[in-house]
Amino acid sequence: MNNFTVIFLIALALSYGVQFWLSARQKSYVRDHRDEVPAAFRDRVALNAHQKAADYTIEKSRLGDLDSVAGLLFLLALTLGGGVSLVFDFWATFELSTMQSSLAAVASIILLMTLIEMPFSLYQTFVIEEKYGFNKNTLGQFAKDQLISIGLTLIIGMPLLALILWVMDSIGSLWWVYAWLIIISFSLLMSWLFPTVIAPLFNKFTPMQDGSLRDRIQDLLKRCGFNSQGIFIMDGSRRSGHGNAYFTGLGNNKRIVFFDTLINSLDEDELEAVLAHELGHFKCKHVIKMLVASSIMTLISFAVLGWLITQDWFFDGLGVSTHSNAAALLLFTLVSPVFTTFMQPISAYFQRKFEFEADDFATSHAQGSKMVSGLVKLYEENASTLTPDPLYSAFHYSHPPAAIRIAHIEAKLQSA
Ligand SMILES: [Zn+2]
């Protein structure tokens, strides 16, 4: 324990304190606005749907609080409680190379985290989602998903970690620049492979059948000058009633994916508007901007780690007696979110700005009024609250709250 322990504890108290305070505000704001549909939605959303959204939001938020408490306790147990040292010391007792025992230690901690997270995701899926009629998942499917995720972590994550650890051990003080280049290339490769290699492990993707919807989409793509490797429908309904649409992939390996649930709930005009919004993200270069921003953040993180790794107080202050590269990498990954919490509103702000820009794009390349009606349907069918707490949403929301977003589209329509 040293001064850094005190700094860590203060940051921890501030970060979790703010999270719990915002969550409490969100729950009470939603509860206070439960009994009246906001004026802008009075003709479009029924009171019982609005109340369902409120109850669903509050229940999910309560579970989120418990999950945070578990995360906080686990973080304290691993750091000041000596957990990281314990796991590293345990693996050091076997006849393994330093690399092997480091990998085993990190893998055990990842596995522990997965186990702690498991009851929360089971409760979320089979109690909350079930209660509100969204759950289509089965225990068998859930177990299979977990096993595939763990398998991917072992097959893809462990060799990557081994490579990073090797670079840390062998390249000298500028190792972090090389590690950064490896991580960036790896994530670009993963984004490129995701639609064709990773996503199909979890879902079935069927090319969209010929028909009026497909023709309209092709037409929209041509109007916007967009190339893609096809339009696919994903069997989202296998797990959940929630609907969505997204773009995936990079460069020449881009796909457009609609959840089957979305196709069933929106009409063709609305689907076209939703897709135009997604295209807006590409055309306004949001994807590239986010990539550049996250590359810069990663570089800064690695540079900071490159410095911390040479400081004994970093290990000692966090209760870790094993001063190794692997322990530093792990500690840094565990602890840095505590210090970066307060950057979240900044990134959320930019994401919301991008959403407005994509809505503007959709309004000029498809029918804005259909974007609005599609959004209202999505809010209603996903039981997303129309009345979030303003501070909570400013901190956390990657999308503008419904009322602000729709008012923005309608203002744009009127000015056109
Ligand atoms: Zn968007």
Boltz pocket constraint, residues with backbone or C-beta under 6 A from the ligand:
constraints:
  - pocket:
      binder: B
      contacts: [[A, 277], [A, 278], [A, 281], [A, 354], [A, 355], [A, 358]]
      max_distance: 6.0
